[in-house]
């Protein structure tokens, strides 16, 4: 998920009652809920390194205790930062600091990050380094407005009710917002449950069909945001891939209006070289429905441009964008000249 959802989830988890046990609970859980995404720093080494390591070791059960400990350590350093009065600048809580308890809260928040990312189509390697396979639930879009709305409401409504209570002189018995936070978290679980139900209906509808007379060897359905009934279906057969719109409310598969067929290319020496390149290995390790397109180049450079794309992100309205794809430039002597992700334009590109 995008960072805002992680931050808000950590805040709601804390306000669900954990912030009544120790100081710094909310700060710790908010930071721990997003800390795993520090792996974006791999982008310093370039886009291919970013793709290779994103949702890597920091997103695993193995590293979760380390992420939690690092978060608590950071909060401890902040707690030692004192103002002119000698008091910690971030301390406003009526509760004592329980560092051991904060570690368990950070651990819980870090696990929420794994869960949220698992619900998306991008995938997560949660069992690494013992199992480097990608796992994904495929039920929630990367940005899910309904989740954001529920989390924001759970955090802001109690604040509005607190203003009303102050107007009428009601007494406060502790940190506010517990009921709202719990309600927001319950909304997330309800949303996941309903999305999962619709996802299964979409998969069942897809599995009941033949595609151009061929039996599918693999099927998947990927979500759109907001609506739980619209899915981007991807089918693989022995000789081709096909993307199809799926309506899980009916349920039905539309094989006509927006369906697109991608025939599997012949395995050539050029393609083998491209797949064995650094980018090719990284991409194929991550992709679920990978397909390549080889273009012979003319002009000053005599060689081949091999493009990679993953059809799970080739939604009809973004078809041809090659989102999260990449390319490898192969010379006539079958040597890799250059390689890069979609964010890097090939130095020789007849199809920008």
C-alpha positions in Angstrom: 0.0 0.0 0.0 1.0 3.6 -0.3 2.6 5.2 2.8 -0.4 7.2 4.0 -2.5 4.0 4.6 0.4 2.5 6.6 0.8 5.6 8.8 -3.0 5.9 9.4 -3.2 2.2 10.2 -0.5 2.5 12.8 -2.2 5.5 14.4 -5.6 3.7 14.6 -3.9 0.6 16.1 -2.4 2.8 18.8 -5.6 4.7 19.5 -7.5 1.4 19.7 -6.3 1.2 23.3 -2.5 0.7 23.3 -1.9 4.4 23.9 -3.5 4.0 27.3 -0.6 1.8 28.5 2.5 3.8 27.8 3.9 7.1 26.5 5.1 7.3 22.9 2.7 4.5 21.8 1.2 6.4 18.9 4.5 7.7 17.7 6.1 4.3 17.9 3.3 2.5 16.1 3.0 5.1 13.3 6.7 4.9 12.6 6.9 1.1 12.8 3.9 0.7 10.5 5.8 2.4 7.7 9.4 1.6 8.6 9.7 -1.4 6.2 9.5 1.0 3.3 13.0 2.3 4.1 14.1 -0.2 1.4 13.3 2.6 -1.1 16.8 3.8 -0.3 18.0 1.1 -2.7 16.9 3.5 -5.4 20.1 5.4 -4.7 21.9 2.6 -6.6 19.5 2.9 -9.5 16.0 1.7 -10.6 17.0 -1.9 -11.2 18.3 -2.2 -7.6 15.1 -0.5 -6.4 13.0 -3.2 -8.2 15.2 -6.0 -6.9 15.1 -5.0 -3.3 11.7 -3.3 -2.9 9.5 -5.3 -0.6 12.6 -7.4 0.2 14.1 -8.3 3.5 12.5 -5.4 5.5 9.1 -6.8 4.5 9.7 -10.3 6.0 8.7 -12.0 9.2 12.5 -12.7 9.8 13.4 -9.0 9.9 10.2 -7.7 11.6 11.8 -7.8 15.1 14.8 -5.9 13.8 12.5 -3.3 12.2 10.6 -3.0 15.6 13.8 -2.7 17.6 15.2 0.0 15.3 11.9 2.0 15.5 12.0 1.8 19.3 15.6 2.9 19.3 14.8 5.9 17.1 11.9 6.9 19.5 14.3 6.5 22.4 16.8 8.9 20.8 13.9 11.4 20.2 13.0 11.1 23.8 16.5 12.1 24.8 16.2 15.3 22.7 15.4 17.9 25.3 14.4 21.5 24.9 15.7 24.6 26.8 13.6 23.7 29.9 15.4 20.3 30.1 12.2 18.4 29.4 11.9 16.0 26.4 10.4 17.8 23.5 8.1 14.9 22.4 6.8 14.0 25.9 3.2 15.1 26.5 1.8 11.8 27.8 0.4 11.3 31.3 1.7 7.7 31.2 5.2 6.4 32.0 7.4 5.1 29.2 7.5 1.2 29.0 10.2 0.4 26.5 9.6 -3.3 26.5 5.9 -2.8 25.9 6.8 -0.3 23.1 8.8 -3.0 21.4 5.8 -5.3 21.2 3.7 -2.5 19.9 6.3 -1.7 17.2 6.4 -5.4 16.3 2.6 -5.5 15.9 2.6 -2.3 13.8 5.4 -3.7 11.6 3.4 -6.9 11.0 0.5 -4.7 9.9 2.8 -3.4 7.1 3.3 -7.0 5.9 -0.4 -7.7 6.0 -1.4 -4.5 4.1 1.2 -5.1 1.4 0.2 -8.7 1.1 -3.4 -7.7 0.2 -2.2 -5.9 -3.0 -1.2 -7.3 -6.4 2.5 -6.2 -6.2 3.3 -9.1 -3.9 5.6 -9.6 -0.9 8.4 -12.0 0.0 7.3 -12.4 3.6 9.2 -15.7 4.2 12.6 -14.6 3.0 15.4 -15.5 3.3 14.1 -19.0 3.7 11.7 -18.7 0.8 12.1 -16.0 -1.8 8.8 -16.6 -3.5 6.4 -13.7 -3.9 3.0 -14.0 -2.3 -0.1 -11.7 -2.9 -3.7 -11.7 -2.0 -4.7 -9.5 -5.0 -7.8 -8.0 -3.4 -6.9 -4.4 -2.8 -5.5 -1.7 -5.2 -2.3 0.1 -4.2 -4.3 3.2 -3.4 -7.7 2.3 -1.8 -9.9 5.4 -1.1 -12.4 3.4 1.0 -9.7 2.3 3.3 -8.3 5.8 3.6 -11.8 7.2 4.3 -12.4 4.7 7.0 -9.0 5.3 8.7 -9.3 9.1 8.5 -12.9 9.0 9.8 -11.8 6.8 12.7 -9.1 9.3 13.7 -11.0 12.6 13.1 -14.5 11.9 14.3 -13.4 11.4 17.9 -11.7 14.8 17.7 -14.9 16.4 16.5 -16.9 14.7 19.3 -14.3 15.9 21.8 -15.0 19.5 20.7 -18.7 18.9 21.4 -17.9 17.4 24.8 -15.8 20.4 25.7 -18.7 22.7 24.8 -21.0 20.8 27.2 -18.4 20.4 29.9 -18.1 16.6 29.7 -15.1 15.1 31.6 -12.4 13.3 29.8 -11.3 10.0 31.3 -8.2 9.3 29.2 -7.0 9.5 25.6 -9.9 9.9 23.2 -10.6 8.1 20.0 -10.6 4.4 21.1 -14.1 3.6 19.7 -13.4 5.4 16.4 -10.1 3.7 15.9 -11.6 0.3 16.6 -14.4 1.0 14.2 -11.9 2.0 11.5 -9.9 -1.2 11.9 -13.1 -3.3 11.8 -14.0 -1.5 8.6 -10.7 -2.7 7.1 -11.4 -6.3 8.0 -14.9 -6.0 6.6 -13.6 -4.5 3.4 -11.0 -7.2 3.0 -13.6 -9.9 3.6 -15.9 -8.5 1.0 -13.1 -7.9 -1.5 -11.9 -11.5 -1.0 -15.5 -12.8 -1.6 -15.8 -10.8 -4.9 -12.2 -11.9 -5.9 -13.2 -15.6 -5.5 -16.3 -15.0 -7.6 -14.2 -13.4 -10.4 -11.7 -16.3 -10.3 -14.5 -18.8 -10.5 -16.1 -17.1 -13.5 -12.7 -17.1 -15.3 -11.9 -20.7 -14.5 -15.3 -21.9 -16.0 -14.4 -20.7 -19.6 -12.2 -21.8 -22.4 -10.2 -19.1 -24.2 -10.1 -19.4 -27.9 -10.7 -23.1 -27.3 -7.7 -23.4 -25.0 -7.7 -24.5 -21.4 -6.1 -21.9 -19.1 -3.0 -23.0 -17.2 -3.0 -20.0 -14.9 -5.6 -17.3 -14.1 -5.6 -14.3 -11.8 -7.9 -11.3 -11.2 -6.5 -7.9 -10.1 -8.5 -5.2 -8.4 -9.5 -1.7 -9.4 -9.8 1.0 -6.7 -13.2 1.8 -5.0 -15.4 -0.7 -6.9 -15.1 -4.3 -5.6 -16.9 -5.7 -8.6 -14.5 -4.8 -11.4 -11.4 -6.9 -12.0 -8.6 -7.0 -14.4 -8.4 -10.7 -15.4 -5.3 -12.3 -16.8 -5.3 -15.8 -18.4 -2.3 -17.9 -19.4 -2.5 -20.8 -21.8 0.2 -22.9 -23.5 0.6 -20.5 -26.4 -0.8 -17.1 -25.4 -1.9 -14.8 -22.6 -5.2 -13.0 -22.6 -6.4 -10.0 -20.5 -10.2 -9.8 -19.9 -12.5 -7.5 -17.9 -14.4 -9.4 -15.2 -17.6 -8.3 -13.4 -17.8 -10.3 -10.2 -21.3 -9.0 -9.4 -22.8 -11.0 -12.2 -20.3 -12.8 -12.3 -19.2 -12.7 -16.0 -16.1 -12.4 -18.2 -16.2 -10.0 -21.1 -14.1 -11.7 -23.8 -15.1 -9.2 -26.6 -15.0 -5.5 -25.9 -11.7 -5.0 -24.0 -10.1 -8.4 -24.2 -6.5 -8.5 -25.5 -4.5 -11.5 -26.6 -0.7 -11.6 -26.3 0.9 -14.6 -28.1 4.0 -16.0 -26.5 7.0 -15.1 -28.7 9.4 -17.7 -30.0 12.4 -18.3 -27.7 15.4 -16.9 -29.6 19.1 -16.5 -28.7 18.5 -12.7 -28.4 15.6 -13.3 -26.0 17.7 -15.8 -24.0 20.5 -13.2 -23.6 18.0 -10.5 -22.5 16.4 -12.8 -20.0 19.8 -13.8 -18.6 20.8 -10.1 -18.1 20.7 -8.5 -14.7 17.5 -6.7 -15.3 16.0 -9.8 -17.0 16.7 -12.0 -13.9 15.4 -9.4 -11.5 12.2 -8.8 -13.5 11.4 -12.5 -14.2 11.9 -13.3 -10.5 9.2 -10.7 -9.7 6.8 -10.9 -12.6 3.7 -13.1 -12.6 2.7 -12.9 -16.3 5.8 -11.8 -18.0 5.9 -11.3 -21.8 8.7 -9.9 -24.0 8.7 -8.1 -27.3 11.9 -8.1 -29.5 12.5 -5.3 -32.0 15.4 -5.3 -34.5 16.9 -1.9 -34.6 18.1 -0.1 -37.7 20.3 2.9 -38.2 23.7 3.5 -36.5 23.1 0.8 -33.9 22.7 -2.7 -35.3 21.1 -4.7 -32.6 17.9 -5.6 -30.7 15.7 -4.0 -28.2 13.9 -6.5 -25.9 11.0 -5.0 -23.9 9.6 -6.7 -20.8 6.2 -6.2 -19.3 4.0 -7.9 -16.7 0.4 -8.3 -17.8 -1.0 -8.0 -14.3 -0.4 -4.3 -14.7 -1.6 -4.0 -18.3 -5.1 -2.7 -17.4 -7.2 -1.8 -20.5 -7.1 1.9 -19.9 -3.3 1.7 -19.4 -2.6 -0.8 -22.2 0.9 -0.3 -23.8 2.2 1.7 -20.9 4.6 -1.1 -19.8 4.1 0.0 -16.2 6.8 -1.5 -14.1 8.4 -3.0 -17.1 11.8 -2.5 -18.7 14.1 -3.2 -21.5 17.5 -4.8 -22.5 19.6 -3.6 -25.5 21.4 -6.5 -27.1 24.2 -6.1 -29.7 24.4 -8.3 -32.9 27.1 -10.3 -31.1 24.6 -11.2 -28.4 26.2 -9.1 -25.8 24.1 -7.0 -23.4 24.8 -3.3 -24.1 22.5 -1.5 -21.8 19.4 -2.3 -19.6 17.0 -0.4 -17.6 13.5 -0.1 -16.2 10.5 1.7 -17.7 11.5 4.9 -15.9 14.7 4.9 -18.0 14.3 5.6 -21.7 16.4 3.3 -23.9 19.2 5.3 -25.7 17.9 4.0 -29.0 14.1 3.8 -28.9 11.9 3.8 -32.0 8.8 3.5 -29.9 9.1 6.0 -27.0 
